Amino acid sequence: MIKQKNTGKNTFSKTRRHNLFWGSSYDRGLMHILRMWPKVIEKYPEATFHCYYGWNLFMTAYRTNPERMDWKDRVDKLMKQKGITHHGRVGQPELRKAREKCGIWAYPTDFDEINCCSGNTHILMPRDHREHPYGVPIKELEGKSNFLVYSYDHKADKIVLGTVLWVKKTRKNAKLLKITLDDGTVLKFTPDHRFMLRDGTYMEAKKLKEGQGLMPLYERPTFMIKQPSGLWEHEHRMVVGTNGEIKGKHVDHKDGDRFNNDPDNLVALSPSEHAKKTFTGRRHSRLGKEWLKNRADKKKETVRQKKFYNHKILSIEEATAREDVYDMEVKKYHNFNAGGVFVHNCITALESQRDGCVPCVINRAALKETVGSGVRVEGDIYDPEVQEEYLKQLLLLMGDEKRWKAEQDKGKEFAKAFAWDKIAKQWDTVFKK
């Protein structure tokens, strides 16, 4: 992994609204704010700008591209200006602390930030495998929360179960890329959605290339998950294990159906308790046995191929039709498994507003739906007049404590709208009409 060196002094202004935050890929518009910085520091000499994300993914994609590497050198030089600290790649806990110290999320982007997948994308999670053998379509999860999905724990280097905080339709009629994997899986994602590579780093869909391997999740027809170490782990024990230690206990399927690994259908029992229930005539139905055998036969060759190919990309092309798209947030791990590969879930706009970091953005693409506070400047940031207006609005926000505080409170309330209790109330209102 490429190590980043901080530039400037790693300090924050005592006036929170004078601390600016950046937490996205640097090619999404960072150059614009860096060029504006001399005028910002002239107006507010104690202002600071904190850049997070790092060059790891950029270097993976452009290390051999002289033109892009020259652009990187120019960005690095501009980040050495007074008041700017380049933190590089950090963990989620440190990133949140930074947003809580910074008062403004400065994002004059030229990028169509959407971060979503089509409604038919299958999410791998503990489930009734008879009803959803290949995962649950994300559109069927819209409005739900506090359920488990498969996530990747970077620190432990293993597959775990993460808790979903919300699932929501984030954009209508979005442009998509069609990504076909070597096992026949077809995925449809927006161009900016980040996919996890085999080394654990992320890359946007539009930058992926044919032949690249993605971080896989292998499921056995007997409902086991293959860990990166090569060991197979039983899904039903992983589910119950999220609630505490289960060593020495058996996991029972309440309804007697081993295909149903819905968390509500699983309970830990002592060996004797489980034996009393298990050996009193319970057995799989003929239909269930046939289903398991047929699915095992169908997937045997596919599983064998995946061991060699690791979910390599066979082709990437623009999808012929636009679709409504969805996203979710997974607590702690910030990724989920879609169609057998891991993808990132982070929506910086919501996280910034939740943490009190007021947005100052260009009003485009998904930001129209995910930014409900702060400043939203219309137009193309490459237009000199738009650049001038953006800088004007940024300086006004930095100088107005009352307005900044009002927008901060507004943003926190807006971010809460993605929590399940709020969504549930919205659905209740709809159903009562």
C-alpha positions in Angstrom: 0.0 0.0 0.0 1.2 3.5 -0.8 2.0 5.5 2.3 0.9 9.2 2.2 2.9 12.0 3.9 1.0 14.8 5.5 1.7 18.2 4.0 1.3 21.3 6.1 0.5 21.3 9.8 -2.0 18.8 11.0 -4.0 21.4 12.9 -7.6 22.6 12.9 -8.8 26.2 13.3 -10.7 26.9 16.5 -13.5 28.2 14.3 -15.1 25.0 13.0 -16.6 26.6 9.9 -13.1 27.6 8.8 -12.0 24.0 8.6 -12.8 22.5 5.1 -13.0 18.8 4.4 -12.4 16.6 1.3 -13.0 12.9 1.3 -13.4 11.7 -2.3 -11.2 10.6 -5.1 -8.9 13.5 -6.0 -10.0 13.4 -9.7 -13.6 14.4 -8.7 -12.8 18.1 -8.5 -10.1 18.6 -5.9 -8.1 20.7 -8.3 -10.8 23.4 -8.4 -10.7 24.0 -4.6 -6.9 23.9 -4.5 -6.8 26.7 -7.1 -9.3 28.7 -5.1 -7.3 28.2 -1.9 -5.1 31.4 -2.1 -8.2 33.6 -2.1 -9.7 31.5 0.8 -6.6 31.9 2.9 -6.4 35.6 2.0 -9.9 36.1 3.4 -9.5 33.8 6.4 -5.8 33.4 7.3 -6.5 30.7 9.9 -8.5 28.5 7.6 -7.5 24.9 7.1 -8.3 22.3 4.4 -8.0 18.6 5.2 -7.7 16.2 2.3 -8.5 12.5 2.8 -8.6 9.6 0.4 -5.0 9.0 -0.9 -3.5 8.0 -4.2 -3.7 4.2 -3.8 -6.5 3.6 -6.3 -5.3 6.3 -8.7 -1.8 4.7 -8.8 -3.3 1.3 -9.5 -5.1 2.7 -12.5 -2.7 5.2 -13.9 0.8 4.3 -12.7 2.0 3.8 -16.3 0.1 6.8 -17.7 2.5 9.8 -18.1 -0.3 12.4 -18.6 -2.2 11.3 -15.5 1.0 11.1 -13.4 1.8 14.6 -14.4 -1.6 15.7 -13.2 -0.9 14.0 -9.9 2.3 15.9 -9.5 0.5 19.2 -10.0 -2.1 18.2 -7.4 0.6 17.2 -4.9 2.3 20.6 -5.4 -0.9 22.5 -4.8 -1.6 20.5 -1.6 1.6 22.0 -0.2 0.0 25.4 0.2 -0.3 27.0 3.6 -3.2 25.6 5.7 -3.6 22.4 3.7 -3.0 18.9 5.2 -2.9 15.8 3.0 -3.9 13.0 5.3 -4.1 10.3 2.5 -5.9 7.0 3.1 -7.3 6.5 6.7 -9.8 4.3 8.3 -13.5 5.1 8.7 -13.3 6.0 12.5 -10.6 8.6 11.8 -12.5 9.9 8.8 -15.6 10.5 10.9 -13.5 12.3 13.5 -12.2 14.6 10.8 -15.8 15.4 9.5 -16.8 16.2 13.1 -13.9 18.7 13.4 -14.4 20.3 9.9 -17.3 22.6 9.4 -17.7 22.6 5.6 -17.6 19.8 3.1 -16.1 21.6 0.1 -17.0 19.7 -3.1 -16.9 21.7 -6.3 -17.2 18.5 -8.3 -17.5 17.9 -12.0 -18.4 14.2 -11.4 -21.8 12.5 -11.7 -21.7 11.0 -8.2 -24.4 8.4 -8.0 -23.0 5.2 -6.3 -25.9 2.9 -7.0 -27.0 -0.4 -8.6 -30.0 -1.6 -10.5 -33.0 -2.8 -8.6 -32.5 -6.4 -9.7 -29.0 -6.7 -8.2 -28.9 -9.7 -6.0 -27.6 -9.0 -2.5 -26.0 -12.0 -0.7 -27.2 -12.3 2.8 -28.6 -14.9 5.3 -31.9 -15.8 3.8 -34.4 -18.4 2.9 -32.4 -20.1 0.2 -35.4 -21.9 -1.3 -37.1 -18.5 -2.0 -33.9 -16.6 -3.0 -31.3 -19.1 -4.1 -29.0 -16.4 -5.7 -29.6 -13.5 -3.3 -32.3 -11.0 -2.6 -32.9 -8.2 -5.2 -32.0 -4.9 -3.6 -35.3 -3.3 -4.7 -37.1 -5.8 -2.4 -35.1 -4.5 0.5 -36.0 -0.8 0.0 -37.2 0.8 3.2 -35.8 -2.0 5.5 -33.0 -1.7 8.1 -31.3 -3.6 10.9 -30.8 -6.8 8.9 -27.6 -8.7 8.1 -25.6 -8.8 4.8 -22.2 -10.1 3.9 -19.4 -7.6 4.3 -15.7 -7.7 4.1 -13.7 -6.8 7.3 -10.4 -5.2 6.0 -8.7 -5.4 9.4 -9.5 -9.0 10.0 -9.2 -10.0 6.3 -12.3 -12.1 6.5 -15.9 -12.1 5.4 -18.3 -11.1 8.2 -22.0 -10.1 8.6 -22.7 -6.4 8.7 -25.8 -4.6 9.8 -27.7 -2.5 7.2 -28.8 0.9 8.4 -30.9 1.8 5.4 -31.8 0.9 1.8 -33.2 3.5 -0.5 -33.8 4.3 -4.1 -31.2 7.0 -4.7 -31.8 8.1 -8.3 -34.4 7.6 -11.1 -33.6 6.9 -14.7 -29.8 6.6 -14.2 -27.2 5.7 -16.7 -25.6 2.3 -16.1 -22.7 0.1 -17.0 -23.2 -3.5 -17.7 -20.5 -5.7 -16.2 -20.3 -9.4 -17.1 -18.2 -11.7 -15.0 -16.6 -15.0 -16.2 -19.2 -17.1 -14.3 -22.0 -15.5 -16.3 -23.1 -13.0 -13.7 -24.3 -9.7 -15.1 -24.2 -6.6 -12.9 -25.6 -3.1 -13.7 -24.0 -0.3 -11.7 -23.5 3.5 -12.1 -20.1 4.4 -13.6 -18.8 5.8 -10.2 -19.7 2.8 -8.0 -16.6 1.4 -6.4 -15.8 -2.3 -6.7 -13.4 -4.1 -4.4 -10.4 -5.7 -6.1 -8.7 -8.9 -5.0 -6.1 -6.8 -3.0 -8.8 -5.2 -1.0 -8.6 -1.7 -2.7 -11.5 -0.1 -4.5 -11.9 1.0 -8.1 -14.8 2.8 -9.8 -16.7 0.8 -12.3 -15.8 3.1 -15.2 -12.1 2.4 -14.5 -12.4 -1.4 -14.4 -10.8 -3.3 -17.2 -11.5 -6.7 -18.8 -9.6 -9.5 -17.1 -9.5 -7.8 -13.7 -10.3 -10.0 -10.7 -12.9 -8.7 -8.1 -13.1 -9.7 -4.5 -15.4 -12.8 -4.5 -17.8 -14.5 -2.1 -18.3 -18.2 -2.7 -21.4 -19.9 -1.5 -21.7 -23.7 -1.3 -25.2 -25.1 -2.0 -25.0 -26.4 1.6 -25.0 -22.8 2.7 -21.4 -22.3 3.6 -19.2 -19.3 3.0 -15.5 -19.5 1.9 -13.2 -17.2 3.8 -10.1 -15.7 2.2 -8.1 -18.1 4.3 -9.7 -21.0 2.3 -11.8 -22.3 5.2 -15.5 -22.8 4.8 -17.8 -21.4 7.5 -21.5 -22.4 8.1 -23.8 -19.5 7.4 -26.3 -20.4 10.2 -23.5 -20.4 12.7 -22.2 -17.0 11.4 -25.6 -15.5 11.9 -26.2 -16.7 15.5 -22.6 -15.9 16.3 -23.2 -12.2 15.7 -25.2 -12.2 19.0 -22.6 -13.8 21.1 -20.4 -16.8 21.7 -21.8 -20.1 20.4 -18.9 -22.4 21.1 -20.3 -25.7 22.3 -23.8 -25.0 21.1 -25.9 -26.1 18.2 -27.8 -23.8 15.9 -31.4 -24.9 15.3 -33.8 -23.9 12.5 -37.0 -23.1 14.3 -39.3 -24.2 11.4 -37.2 -27.3 10.7 -36.2 -26.1 7.3 -32.4 -26.0 6.9 -32.8 -24.0 3.7 -34.2 -21.1 5.8 -31.3 -19.1 7.3 -33.3 -16.0 8.0 -31.9 -14.7 11.3 -35.4 -14.9 12.9 -35.5 -18.6 12.1 -32.3 -19.4 14.0 -31.6 -20.0 17.7 -28.7 -21.5 19.7 -29.5 -24.6 21.7 -27.5 -26.9 23.8 -26.5 -30.3 22.2 -29.1 -32.1 24.3 -31.9 -29.6 23.5 -31.1 -29.8 19.8 -31.0 -33.6 19.8 -34.5 -33.8 21.4 -35.9 -31.7 18.5 -33.8 -33.0 15.7 -34.3 -36.7 16.2 -38.1 -36.8 16.7 -39.1 -37.4 13.1 -38.0 -34.2 11.5 -36.6 -34.8 7.9 -36.3 -32.9 4.7 -39.1 -33.1 2.2 -38.6 -34.9 -1.1 -38.9 -31.5 -2.8 -36.3 -30.0 -0.6 -33.8 -32.8 -1.3 -34.3 -32.5 -5.0 -33.9 -28.8 -4.9 -30.6 -29.1 -3.0 -29.3 -31.7 -5.4 -30.3 -29.8 -8.5 -28.7 -26.6 -7.3 -25.6 -28.4 -6.3 -25.2 -30.0 -9.7 -25.9 -26.6 -11.4 -23.4 -24.7 -9.4 -20.7 -27.4 -9.2 -18.9 -26.4 -12.4 -19.3 -22.7 -11.7 -17.8 -23.0 -8.2 -14.9 -25.0 -9.7 -14.3 -22.2 -12.3 -14.5 -19.4 -9.7 -11.7 -21.0 -7.7 -9.4 -20.4 -10.7 -10.8 -17.1 -12.1 -11.8 -15.3 -8.9 -14.7 -13.5 -10.5 -12.8 -11.9 -13.4 -14.4 -9.3 -15.6 -15.4 -10.7 -19.0 -16.8 -7.5 -20.5 -17.8 -3.9 -19.7 -20.2 -1.9 -21.8 -22.9 0.8 -21.5 -26.3 -0.6 -20.6 -28.9 -0.1 -23.4 -31.5 1.3 -21.0 -31.6 3.6 -18.0 -33.0 2.3 -14.7 -33.9 3.5 -11.2 -31.0 2.7 -8.9 -30.6 1.8 -5.2 -28.0 2.0 -2.5 -27.6 1.0 1.2 -25.3 1.8 4.1 -23.7 -1.0 6.1 -22.6 -0.1 9.7 -18.9 -0.2 10.4 -17.7 -2.1 7.3 -19.3 0.2 4.6 -19.4 -2.5 1.9 -21.8 -5.3 0.8 -21.8 -8.2 -1.6 -23.7 -7.8 -4.8 -23.9 -10.7 -7.3 -21.0 -12.4 -5.7 -18.5 -9.5 -5.5 -18.0 -6.8 -2.9 -18.8 -3.2 -3.6 -18.5 0.0 -1.5 -21.6 1.7 -0.1 -20.4 5.0 1.1 -22.4 8.2 0.4 -20.2 11.1 1.5 -23.0 13.6 1.3 -25.1 11.9 3.9 -22.1 11.1 6.2 -21.0 14.7 6.1 -24.4 16.1 7.0 -24.8 13.5 9.7 -21.5 14.6 11.3 -22.3 18.4 11.1 -20.0 19.1 8.1 -22.1 21.5 6.0 -22.0 20.9 2.2 -20.9 23.5 -0.3 -21.3 21.6 -3.6 -22.1 21.8 -7.3 -25.7 20.8 -7.6 -25.6 17.8 -10.0 -26.5 14.1 -10.3 -27.2 12.3 -7.0 -26.2 15.4 -5.0 -29.6 16.8 -5.9 -31.2 14.0 -3.8 -28.6 13.4 -1.1 -27.7 17.0 -0.2 -30.5 18.7 1.8 -28.6 21.6 3.4 -25.8 24.0 2.9 -24.9 25.6 -0.5 -25.7 24.1 -3.8 -24.3 26.0 -6.8 -25.9 25.5 -10.2 -23.8 25.1 -13.4 -20.6 23.5 -14.7 -17.6 24.1 -12.4 -15.4 24.5 -15.5 -17.3 27.7 -16.3 -15.3 30.7 -14.9 -18.6 32.3 -13.8 -19.6 29.2 -11.9 -16.2 29.0 -10.3 -16.5 32.7 -9.2 -20.0 32.0 -7.8 -18.9 28.9 -5.9 -16.0 30.7 -4.3 -18.3 33.6 -3.4 -20.8 31.3 -1.7 -18.1 29.3 0.1 -16.6 32.5 1.6 -20.0 33.8 2.6 -20.7 30.5 4.4 -17.4 30.5 6.2 -18.0 34.0 7.4 -21.6 33.6 8.7 -21.8 31.7 12.0 -25.6 32.0 12.3 -26.3 30.7 8.7 -23.7 28.0 9.0 -25.2 26.7 12.3 -28.7 26.8 10.8 -27.5 24.7 7.8 -25.7 22.4 10.1 -28.9 21.6 12.1 -30.8 21.3 8.8 -28.3 18.8 7.5 -28.4 16.6 10.6 -32.1 16.3 10.3 -31.9 15.6 6.6 -29.5 12.8 7.2 -31.8 11.2 9.8 -34.4 10.9 7.1 -32.5 7.9 5.9 -32.9 6.1 9.2 -35.5 3.4 9.4 -37.8 5.1 11.9 -38.3 8.0 9.5 -38.7 5.8 6.5 -41.2 3.7 8.3 -43.3 6.8 9.1 -43.2 7.8 5.5 -44.4 4.4 4.4 -47.2 4.5 7.0 -48.3 7.9 5.6 -48.4 6.5 2.0 -50.3 3.3 3.0 -52.9 5.3 4.9 -53.8 7.4 1.9 
